[in-house]
Amino acid sequence: MTLGQITVYSEEIVTVPEAARQLSRPKMTLYRWIKKQQLVAIELGGVLFIPITEIARLKAKAKG
């Protein structure tokens, strides 16, 4: 069986601490959101990354 290939460009994802900085939230808040599946995260090599589209979604939601 062959698994499909996924391409992720580094400019499309950021680390949780960087996402927290951009959202002006504590990083632990983002980890809680990830655990509750309120925030999409990608795990690569044991490190969680947040797509920049998720950051944009949360910023738009905050503006309401």
Stockholm file with secondary structure:
# STOCKHOLM 1.0

chainA/1-64         MTLGQITVYSEEIVTVPEAARQLSRPKMTLYRWIKKQQLVAIELGGVLFIPITEIARLKAKAKG
#=GR chainA/1-64 SS CCCCCCCCCGGGEEEHHHHHHHHTSCHHHHHHHHHTTSSCCEEETTEEEEEHHHHHHHHHHHHC
#=GC SS_cons        CCCCCCCCCGGGEEEHHHHHHHHTSCHHHHHHHHHTTSSCCEEETTEEEEEHHHHHHHHHHHHC
//
